[in-house]
Amino acid sequence: MMASAFFSVCDVRELREGVDDDSAMLPGKWTEWIEIIKPEITKAEEENGWTKKRENWYTNLKKLKELIESEGENGIYELRLKKGEETKKGKAKCVVYIGSSCAEGGLRARLSQYVTDGAHKVLLIQKALSAGATIQARACIYKLCTTAREREKEILAKLDYPWNIKNNQTPRKKQAIATAIATALHGMTPPVFSTPLRRRSKSKSPK
């Protein structure tokens, strides 16, 4: 019974790729998008603080200070892929992940993990960078941790993000990077997966 209820909720969610950033489904005062990881940089960017972490991986921690002014501030954040400019054929950007932070150091510390080593999305980030995409982030600050977590939960109940595991259908998880790259880099409409959903024998809360 619980498994059926779980999947019935997932079936009605909208793909985040097709939702505008200022949609009513994304309430709150969001920051502007900031580039946090790039596959390549110019000489001017190198002189402005961008440094190489590994092959095709350049970062600038100063950007996080632009995004989040004070250390310890908590809230929610989104990650987005971008390559080139938007054309008549489609978007050059694709939002792929939402998360929250209520730990010591707050949002800035959490995003620093992505910038430094990719955290738990390192393989997806590496593949996106190898395809020539830049990783961007934006944030929404909340004073209370409970508020941030609840807001993330509310958004995930409405929207399906390619890189999020929670609430996602099995085909979405398998095709996460393919969908995001196709949408962001080629302006393609995300494919509709028709694979039947399998019912779970046990209901477990994904992480």
Order of alpha helices (4+ residues) and beta strands (2+ residues): alpha-beta-beta-alpha-beta-beta-alpha-beta-beta-alpha-alpha-beta-alpha-beta-alpha-alpha
